[in-house]
Protein backbone atom coordinates (compact mmCIF):
# COMPACT_ATOMS: atom_id res chain seq x y z
CA UNK A 1 0.00 0.00 0.00
CA UNK A 2 1.27 3.49 -0.84
CA UNK A 3 2.56 5.57 2.04
CA UNK A 4 0.16 8.42 1.27
CA UNK A 5 -2.83 6.08 1.34
CA UNK A 6 -1.78 4.65 4.70
CA UNK A 7 -1.50 8.13 6.19
CA UNK A 8 -4.83 9.23 4.70
CA UNK A 9 -6.54 6.21 6.25
CA UNK A 10 -5.08 7.09 9.66
CA UNK A 11 -6.35 10.65 9.38
CA UNK A 12 -9.81 9.78 8.06
CA UNK A 13 -10.47 7.41 10.95
CA UNK A 14 -10.15 10.30 13.42
CA UNK A 15 -12.45 13.29 12.80
CA UNK A 16 -10.57 15.40 15.32
CA UNK A 17 -7.28 14.68 13.56
CA UNK A 18 -8.91 15.41 10.20
CA UNK A 19 -10.06 18.75 11.56
CA UNK A 20 -6.57 19.70 12.73
CA UNK A 21 -4.74 18.77 9.57
CA UNK A 22 -7.28 20.32 7.20
CA UNK A 23 -7.18 23.60 9.14
CA UNK A 24 -3.36 23.61 9.19
CA UNK A 25 -3.19 23.31 13.00
CA UNK A 26 -0.66 20.47 13.20
CA UNK A 27 3.10 20.66 13.45
CA UNK A 28 3.77 18.16 10.65
CA UNK A 29 7.26 17.27 11.86
CA UNK A 30 6.06 16.39 15.36
CA UNK A 31 3.06 14.52 14.01
CA UNK A 32 5.28 12.58 11.62
CA UNK A 33 7.46 11.47 14.54
CA UNK A 34 4.34 10.42 16.43
CA UNK A 35 2.92 8.19 13.66
CA UNK A 36 6.29 6.88 12.40
CA UNK A 37 6.17 3.66 14.49
CA UNK A 38 2.63 2.90 13.31
CA UNK A 39 3.48 3.45 9.65
CA UNK A 40 6.74 1.52 9.85
CA UNK A 41 4.87 -1.42 11.35
CA UNK A 42 2.28 -1.35 8.56
CA UNK A 43 4.84 -1.40 5.75
CA UNK A 44 7.27 -3.63 7.69
CA UNK A 45 10.25 -1.35 7.16
CA UNK A 46 11.70 1.82 8.63
CA UNK A 47 10.29 4.99 7.07
CA UNK A 48 12.26 8.24 7.58
CA UNK A 49 10.45 11.08 9.32
CA UNK A 50 11.28 13.42 6.45
CA UNK A 51 9.48 11.12 4.01
CA UNK A 52 6.38 11.11 6.23
CA UNK A 53 6.47 14.91 6.52
CA UNK A 54 6.58 15.27 2.72
CA UNK A 55 3.61 12.92 2.38
CA UNK A 56 1.69 14.81 5.06
CA UNK A 57 2.35 18.10 3.31
CA UNK A 58 0.85 16.78 0.07
CA UNK A 59 -2.12 15.21 1.85
CA UNK A 60 -2.85 18.37 3.84
CA UNK A 61 -3.47 20.29 0.61
CA UNK A 62 -6.16 17.78 -0.40
CA UNK A 63 -8.31 18.16 2.70
CA UNK A 64 -11.10 20.73 2.63
CA UNK A 65 -12.83 20.39 5.97
CA UNK A 66 -16.49 21.36 6.30
CA UNK A 67 -15.70 23.86 9.08
CA UNK A 68 -14.37 26.29 6.46
CA UNK A 69 -17.61 26.26 4.50
CA UNK A 70 -20.61 25.62 6.73
CA UNK A 71 -23.37 28.14 7.34
CA UNK A 72 -25.84 28.38 10.20
CA UNK A 73 -29.42 29.38 9.42
CA UNK A 74 -30.30 30.74 12.86
CA UNK A 75 -28.93 31.00 16.39
CA UNK A 76 -31.23 31.17 19.43
CA UNK A 77 -30.09 31.91 22.97
CA UNK A 78 -31.78 30.84 26.21
CA UNK A 79 -30.76 31.97 29.68
CA UNK A 80 -31.68 31.36 33.32
CA UNK A 81 -31.92 27.61 32.82
CA UNK A 82 -31.01 24.71 35.08
CA UNK A 83 -30.26 21.03 34.57
CA UNK A 84 -30.80 18.17 37.00
CA UNK A 85 -29.89 14.51 36.50
CA UNK A 86 -31.39 11.57 38.38
CA UNK A 87 -31.11 7.82 38.55
CA UNK A 88 -33.83 6.45 36.30
CA UNK A 89 -36.52 4.81 38.41
CA UNK A 90 -40.26 4.43 37.76
CA UNK A 91 -40.99 6.90 40.57
CA UNK A 92 -38.56 9.52 39.28
CA UNK A 93 -39.76 9.05 35.73
CA UNK A 94 -43.36 9.64 36.76
CA UNK A 95 -42.47 12.73 38.80
CA UNK A 96 -40.56 14.23 35.88
CA UNK A 97 -43.45 13.49 33.54
CA UNK A 98 -45.73 15.38 35.92
CA UNK A 99 -43.31 18.32 35.91
CA UNK A 100 -43.18 18.26 32.12
CA UNK A 101 -46.98 18.36 31.86
CA UNK A 102 -47.08 21.26 34.30
CA UNK A 103 -44.40 23.20 32.40
CA UNK A 104 -46.29 22.75 29.14
CA UNK A 105 -49.39 24.35 30.66
CA UNK A 106 -47.41 27.47 31.59
CA UNK A 107 -45.27 27.41 28.42
CA UNK A 108 -42.02 27.05 30.38
CA UNK A 109 -38.83 25.79 28.74
CA UNK A 110 -38.56 22.09 29.63
CA UNK A 111 -36.71 19.23 27.94
CA UNK A 112 -36.10 15.63 28.97
CA UNK A 113 -33.17 13.42 28.00
CA UNK A 114 -33.14 9.73 28.89
CA UNK A 115 -30.43 7.13 28.91
CA UNK A 116 -30.60 3.53 30.08
CA UNK A 117 -29.68 4.42 33.68
CA UNK A 118 -30.22 8.18 34.01
CA UNK A 119 -32.77 10.81 33.20
CA UNK A 120 -31.96 14.51 32.83
CA UNK A 121 -34.20 17.54 32.72
CA UNK A 122 -33.35 21.02 31.51
CA UNK A 123 -35.81 23.74 32.43
CA UNK A 124 -36.21 27.32 33.53
CA UNK A 125 -34.54 27.91 36.88
CA UNK A 126 -37.49 29.88 38.24
CA UNK A 127 -39.80 26.96 37.44
CA UNK A 128 -37.79 24.19 39.08
CA UNK A 129 -37.02 26.24 42.20
CA UNK A 130 -40.75 26.21 42.99
CA UNK A 131 -41.10 22.44 42.63
CA UNK A 132 -40.49 19.47 44.87
CA UNK A 133 -38.13 17.11 43.09
CA UNK A 134 -36.09 14.04 44.11
CA UNK A 135 -32.50 14.70 45.16
CA UNK A 136 -30.51 14.92 41.90
CA UNK A 137 -27.16 13.19 41.40
CA UNK A 138 -26.02 16.26 39.45
CA UNK A 139 -27.35 19.77 38.98
CA UNK A 140 -26.26 23.03 37.39
CA UNK A 141 -28.33 26.09 38.22
CA UNK A 142 -26.58 28.75 36.11
CA UNK A 143 -27.16 27.23 32.70
CA UNK A 144 -27.64 28.87 29.29
CA UNK A 145 -28.23 27.38 25.87
CA UNK A 146 -27.11 28.23 22.36
CA UNK A 147 -29.31 26.55 19.77
CA UNK A 148 -28.02 26.27 16.20
CA UNK A 149 -30.38 25.67 13.29
CA UNK A 150 -29.02 24.48 9.95
CA UNK A 151 -30.17 23.31 6.53
CA UNK A 152 -31.19 19.67 6.12
CA UNK A 153 -28.42 19.18 3.51
CA UNK A 154 -25.93 19.04 6.37
CA UNK A 155 -27.51 15.77 7.52
CA UNK A 156 -25.43 14.18 4.76
CA UNK A 157 -22.24 16.15 5.43
CA UNK A 158 -19.84 14.12 7.61
CA UNK A 159 -18.21 16.14 10.35
CA UNK A 160 -20.64 19.08 10.34
CA UNK A 161 -21.66 18.88 14.00
CA UNK A 162 -18.09 18.01 14.96
CA UNK A 163 -16.94 21.19 13.24
CA UNK A 164 -19.32 23.31 15.32
CA UNK A 165 -18.24 21.66 18.55
CA UNK A 166 -14.58 22.12 17.63
CA UNK A 167 -15.08 25.86 17.16
CA UNK A 168 -16.48 26.12 20.69
CA UNK A 169 -14.00 23.68 22.23
CA UNK A 170 -11.10 25.73 20.91
CA UNK A 171 -12.48 28.63 22.98
CA UNK A 172 -12.25 26.36 26.07
CA UNK A 173 -16.04 26.29 26.39
CA UNK A 174 -17.29 23.36 28.45
CA UNK A 175 -20.47 21.54 27.40
CA UNK A 176 -22.76 20.66 30.30
CA UNK A 177 -25.27 18.96 27.99
CA UNK A 178 -25.74 18.57 24.22
CA UNK A 179 -28.94 17.67 22.39
CA UNK A 180 -29.99 17.57 18.75
CA UNK A 181 -32.89 17.07 16.38
CA UNK A 182 -33.00 16.72 12.60
CA UNK A 183 -31.84 20.27 11.80
CA UNK A 184 -30.98 21.74 15.18
CA UNK A 185 -28.27 21.25 17.78
CA UNK A 186 -28.35 22.79 21.24
CA UNK A 187 -25.31 23.20 23.48
CA UNK A 188 -25.97 23.81 27.17
CA UNK A 189 -23.14 25.71 28.79
CA UNK A 190 -22.38 27.82 31.83
CA UNK A 191 -23.92 31.26 31.45
CA UNK A 192 -20.49 32.91 31.68
CA UNK A 193 -19.54 31.28 28.33
CA UNK A 194 -22.68 32.31 26.43
CA UNK A 195 -21.41 35.54 24.84
CA UNK A 196 -18.16 33.92 23.76
CA UNK A 197 -20.07 30.99 22.23
CA UNK A 198 -22.36 33.33 20.30
CA UNK A 199 -19.49 35.50 19.05
CA UNK A 200 -17.62 32.37 17.93
CA UNK A 201 -20.49 31.03 15.82
CA UNK A 202 -22.05 34.27 14.63
CA UNK A 203 -19.48 34.48 11.83
CA UNK A 204 -21.08 31.39 10.25
CA UNK A 205 -24.62 32.83 10.13
CA UNK A 206 -26.26 33.06 6.70
CA UNK A 207 -26.54 36.67 5.58
N, C-alpha and C positions, 0 to 999 in steps of 0.2 A: 504494500500500500504506500502511496506517495506520502511524503512527510507533511505536505500542506493539508492533505485530506485527513490525516491523523489529528493534526492540530485543530482543524475546523470541527471535527467531531467532538473533541474535548470541549471546545468553546460552546458549541450548540447544545450540549447537554446541561449547561449551567446558564440560566437566563441572567443571573447576576453578573457572571463573567462576560457574557455577551454584551450586556449593557456597558460595562467598563471599557471593553476593547473597542466597541463601535463609537463610543464617545471620547476616545483618545485619553482615557484616564489611567491607563496602565503604564508603568515603567517596563518596557518590553524586555530590557536586559535582565531585570530581576525576575520577571515572570518566566522568561526562558530558562533561567537557572532552576526555578521552582519545578517546571514540568519536564526538565531534561531527564530525570530518572524514569519517569513514566513513559516518555517517548522512546528512550533507549531500550527499555524492556519490551516495548511493542515491536520494534524492528530488530531486536536481538543484536544490536551493535551500538557502540558509543557514538552519539551524535554531538558535535561541537555546539556550544552555546551560540556562537556567532551564526551558525547555520540556522538554528531555531529562530534567532532574532530576525534574520532576513526573511524567513518564511512568515513570521508574525507580522512583519511590516507590510508584506504583500496582502496578507489576509485581512488586515485591519482596514485597508482601503476598500475592500469588498462589502464590508458590513455597513448597512444603513438602518440603524435601529429606529423603531417606531417613535421613540421619545423625541426625536428631532422633528417629527411631522404631525403628531396628533393634535387634534383640536377638541376643546370641551364646549358643549352646547350651552350649558348653564351651570352656575355654581350657587348653591343655597347654603346659608349659614344658620345654625341654631345654637342658642346659648341657654344658660341656666338649666342645664340638664343634669341628670344623675344616672349612674348605672349600679345595679345590684345583682350579684350572682348567688345562686343557691344550689344546694344539692337537689337533684330532681327526685321528688317524692310525689305520690298522688295528692297528698295534702297541700304541698307547696304549689303544685301545678294548678289545683283548683283555686287556691287563693289568688294566684297571679291572674288566672282567667277572670276572676271576679273584678280584680283591679283594672284589667284591660277593658272589660265591659263598662265599668264606671268611667274610665277615661274617655271612652268613645262618646258617652253621653254629654260630656262637657267639652269635647273637642280638644283634649289635651294630647300632647305628643307622647306616644307610648308604643314601643316596639318590644317584641319578644324574640329571643334567639334560644334555640334548644339544641343540646347535644345529647349524647346517650346517658351521661351522668349528671349534667348540670343544666340549669336554665337561668338565663340572664334577661333582665328587663332594663330598658333605657327609657326614661320618662322625664317629664318636667320636675325639677327639684321641688317646686312649691306644691306640686300634687302629692309626691311620695312622702313629704314631711308631714302631711296631714293623715297619713294612713297607718294602720297597724299591719306590719309585715313580719314574717319570720326573720330570725337573725341571719343576715347574709354572710357568706364565706368571704366575699369581697365586695367593696363598694367604693365608688368615686363620686363625690358630691359637687365637684367643680368642673363638670364636663361640658364640652361644646362639640358641635358636629359641623363638618364641611362635606356637603353632598354634591357630587359631581355627576352631571348628566351628559351623555354622549350618544352619538349616532349608532344605530344598530349595526352598521357595517363593521364596527370595531369588535363585534362578537366573533368575527372570523380573522381578527388580527392578533397573532400570538404576541404576548408580551405587553399588550396595551396597559392592562391594570398594573402590571409590574413596573412599567415605566412611570406611572403616576406615583406609585408608592416610593420608587427610588428618588424621585424629585423631592418628596417630603422627608424621606430618611436622610438624605444628604444635608438637610437643614437641622438634623438631630431632633426631629419631631417624633415623639413616642406615640404609638397607637394603642389606646386603651381597648377599643373594639373596632372591628371592621365588618360591614355588611354590604351586600350587593343584591341588585335585581337585574333584570334583562339589560337595561340601558342606564343604570345608575349605581354608583358606588358611594358609600358613606363612610368616612373616617371619623371616629370619635376620639377626641384628643383633649388634653388639659386646656382649659380656657386660655391660659397664658400663651399657648402656641397658635391660637386661632388666626391672629392677624398675619403672622409669618406664613402660615399654611395658605391663606388666601392670596397673599402677595406672590408666593411661589408659583401658584397655579393660574393666576389671573392672566399671565402672559399667553396662555394656551387657549383662552376664550375665543370663540368665533366672533369676528367683527363684521 
